[in-house]
Amino acid sequence: MIGVAESSLIATATYTMLLVVVPVILLTLFIAWRYRASNTKATYAPNWTHSTAIEVVIWTIPAVIILYLGILTWKSTHELDPYKPLESQVKPINVEVVALDWKWLFIYPDLGVASVNQLAIPVGTPVNFRITSDSVMNSFFIPQLGGQIYAMAGMQTKLHLQADHVGDYAGISANYSGAGFSDMKFRALALSQSDFDAWVSKVKHAPEDLNMNVYAGVARPSEKVAVRYFSTVDPKLFNNIVGKYNNGRFDVNGANCVTKG
């Protein structure tokens, strides 16, 4: 949904700009050929300095294009706002994303499970992402589904995406984050509802639980990390990760961190 809209926006902007670029290139080649030294039939006017008609053309066309692109940008910026929930009759699922060195942790707070370097979502269902980092600034990006958004320590960003077709999509880190950056990749699995339910069931039968002690090991820097599943998750884990950088304490119900004065 979002990916298709963004692809259409890029194509529209490109085609619009080509309305200037292509004629300029063609006219450059034509002028070079038309006024070559060997063409004695071409008009030679060394004192020519002004043409109202040419001035009108070279200013009006770019001005119209810029105005059109400005309106298009303004509309698309609001329509494709990553913080804007997607309109749908289907109940969305929530996924909490943590960027680590050099891996991705996905927490499903409503399902009580988590995974490393593998994201599964049901087709046709909006996904509400809450994104943070437990390391340097990073960027969460699934190119085929939508735009990237930054992950920053001590902060939360949001992203709303939806997969319209079953598929296995590449997820990447779009912001350089050190030695293991090139292998900081994950797979985003867009599954039918039945296959998604089966994936959740498989994860719920994983032998590992993700509490704060286990998380400390997961968060240690490592490269080329294999997919890993956790059958249960500390419900306050994501908020604790965000709050640890705010020099404060945590609400026992997992609410936002309360900073010390």
C-alpha positions in Angstrom: 0.0 0.0 0.0 2.5 2.6 1.2 5.2 1.2 -1.1 3.0 1.4 -4.2 2.0 5.0 -3.4 5.7 6.0 -2.9 6.7 4.3 -6.1 4.0 6.1 -8.0 5.1 9.4 -6.4 8.7 8.9 -7.4 7.7 7.9 -11.0 5.4 11.0 -11.3 8.1 13.3 -10.0 10.7 11.8 -12.4 8.5 12.0 -15.4 7.6 15.6 -14.6 11.2 16.7 -14.3 12.0 14.9 -17.6 9.7 17.4 -19.2 12.6 19.9 -18.8 15.6 17.6 -18.8 14.8 15.7 -22.1 14.1 18.9 -24.2 17.2 20.6 -22.9 19.4 17.6 -23.8 17.8 17.3 -27.3 18.1 21.1 -27.9 21.7 21.0 -26.8 22.5 18.3 -29.3 20.4 20.1 -32.0 22.1 23.5 -31.4 25.6 21.9 -31.5 24.7 20.2 -34.8 22.8 23.2 -36.3 25.4 25.8 -35.5 28.5 23.8 -36.2 31.4 25.6 -37.9 30.9 23.8 -41.2 27.2 24.8 -41.5 27.4 28.1 -43.4 23.6 28.3 -43.8 23.0 28.8 -40.1 22.2 32.4 -39.1 25.1 34.1 -37.5 23.9 36.8 -35.1 26.8 37.8 -32.7 24.9 40.9 -31.4 21.7 39.1 -30.5 20.9 39.5 -26.8 17.2 39.2 -26.0 14.0 37.3 -27.0 10.8 37.9 -25.1 9.3 34.7 -26.4 12.3 32.6 -25.3 12.3 34.3 -21.9 8.6 33.5 -21.4 9.1 29.8 -22.3 12.3 29.2 -20.2 10.7 30.8 -17.1 7.0 29.7 -17.4 7.6 26.0 -18.0 9.9 25.5 -15.0 7.7 27.7 -12.8 4.6 25.5 -13.7 6.6 22.3 -13.0 7.9 23.6 -9.7 4.4 24.6 -8.7 3.0 21.2 -9.6 5.8 19.4 -7.7 5.3 21.6 -4.7 1.6 20.8 -4.6 2.3 17.1 -5.1 4.9 17.1 -2.4 2.6 18.9 0.1 -0.2 16.4 -0.5 1.9 13.3 -0.5 3.8 14.4 2.7 0.5 14.4 4.6 -0.9 11.4 2.9 2.2 9.3 3.4 3.1 10.6 6.9 4.8 7.6 8.6 3.1 8.5 11.9 -0.4 8.4 10.3 -2.2 5.2 10.9 -3.5 3.4 7.8 -7.2 3.4 7.2 -8.5 -0.2 7.2 -11.4 -2.3 8.4 -8.9 -4.9 9.6 -7.6 -4.6 13.2 -3.8 -3.7 13.0 -1.1 -5.6 14.7 1.6 -4.0 16.8 5.3 -4.6 16.5 8.0 -3.1 18.6 11.4 -2.8 16.7 14.8 -2.5 18.4 17.9 -1.8 16.3 20.9 -3.5 17.8 24.6 -4.1 16.8 24.1 -5.7 14.3 20.7 -7.2 14.2 17.0 -6.4 14.5 14.8 -7.5 17.4 11.0 -7.7 16.8 8.6 -7.8 19.7 4.9 -8.6 19.3 3.5 -7.1 22.5 -0.1 -8.4 21.9 1.1 -11.9 21.1 3.8 -12.1 23.8 6.5 -13.4 21.4 9.7 -12.0 19.8 12.1 -12.8 17.0 15.5 -11.7 15.8 16.2 -10.9 12.1 12.8 -12.2 11.0 9.6 -10.2 10.8 6.3 -11.9 10.0 3.1 -10.0 9.2 -0.3 -11.1 7.9 -1.2 -9.9 4.4 -3.9 -7.2 4.2 -3.4 -6.2 7.9 -2.0 -2.8 8.9 1.2 -3.0 11.0 1.9 -0.3 13.6 5.6 -0.2 14.3 7.2 1.4 17.4 10.9 1.8 16.7 13.9 2.5 18.8 17.6 1.7 19.1 19.7 0.3 21.9 22.9 1.4 20.2 23.8 4.1 17.7 21.2 5.8 15.4 20.0 3.4 12.7 17.3 3.3 10.1 14.5 0.7 9.6 13.7 0.0 6.0 11.7 -2.5 4.0 12.0 -1.0 0.5 9.1 -3.0 -1.1 6.6 -2.1 1.6 7.4 1.6 2.3 9.9 4.3 3.3 12.6 4.1 6.0 12.5 5.8 9.4 15.2 6.3 11.9 15.7 4.4 15.1 17.3 6.4 17.9 18.4 5.5 21.4 16.1 6.9 24.1 13.4 7.8 21.5 10.5 6.2 19.8 9.6 6.7 16.1 6.6 5.2 14.4 5.9 3.7 11.0 2.7 2.2 9.5 2.9 -0.3 6.7 0.8 -3.0 5.1 1.7 -5.9 2.8 -0.9 -6.4 0.1 0.6 -9.6 -1.4 2.2 -12.7 0.0 6.0 -12.4 -0.2 9.4 -12.6 1.3 10.7 -9.1 1.4 14.2 -7.8 2.2 14.6 -5.6 5.3 17.8 -3.6 5.7 19.5 -1.0 7.8 19.6 2.2 5.8 22.0 4.1 8.1 25.7 3.1 8.6 26.2 1.8 12.1 29.7 0.3 12.2 31.5 -2.9 11.4 28.6 -5.2 11.0 26.4 -2.8 9.0 26.5 -4.7 5.7 25.1 -7.8 7.3 22.4 -6.1 9.4 19.6 -7.5 7.4 16.3 -9.3 8.0 13.5 -11.0 6.1 10.0 -9.6 6.2 7.5 -12.4 5.6 4.1 -11.4 4.4 1.9 -14.4 5.1 -1.7 -15.5 4.7 -3.6 -15.3 8.0 -3.4 -19.1 8.4 0.4 -19.1 7.7 0.9 -16.2 10.1 -1.0 -18.1 12.8 1.2 -21.1 12.2 4.3 -18.9 12.5 3.1 -17.5 15.8 2.4 -21.0 17.0 5.9 -22.1 16.0 7.5 -19.1 17.9 5.3 -19.8 21.0 6.9 -23.3 21.1 10.5 -21.9 21.0 12.6 -22.9 24.0 13.8 -19.4 24.9 12.2 -16.7 26.9 13.2 -13.1 26.5 13.6 -11.4 29.9 16.0 -8.6 30.7 18.9 -11.0 31.5 18.5 -12.9 28.2 18.1 -9.6 26.4 21.5 -8.4 27.7 23.1 -11.2 25.8 21.0 -10.6 22.7 22.1 -6.9 22.7 25.8 -7.6 22.7 27.4 -6.7 19.4 27.4 -9.6 16.9 27.5 -10.1 13.2 25.7 -12.3 10.7 23.2 -13.3 13.3 20.8 -16.2 12.6 17.1 -16.1 13.1 16.1 -16.6 16.7 12.7 -17.0 18.4 11.5 -16.3 21.9 8.2 -17.8 23.2 7.6 -15.2 25.9 8.7 -11.6 26.3 9.0 -9.3 29.3 6.0 -6.9 28.6 8.1 -3.9 29.9 11.1 -4.7 27.8 10.6 -2.1 25.0 9.8 0.7 27.4 12.8 -0.2 29.5 15.1 -0.1 26.5 13.8 3.3 25.6 13.9 4.6 29.2 17.4 3.4 30.0 18.8 6.4 28.1 16.7 8.9 29.9 18.4 8.7 33.3 15.1 7.9 35.0 13.0 5.2 36.5 10.3 3.0 35.0 6.6 2.8 35.8 5.7 -0.7 37.0 3.0 -0.9 34.4 5.4 -0.3 31.5 4.4 3.3 31.0 6.8 6.0 29.8 9.9 6.6 31.8 9.7 9.2 34.5 12.9 11.3 34.5 14.6 12.4 37.7 14.8 16.1 38.4 
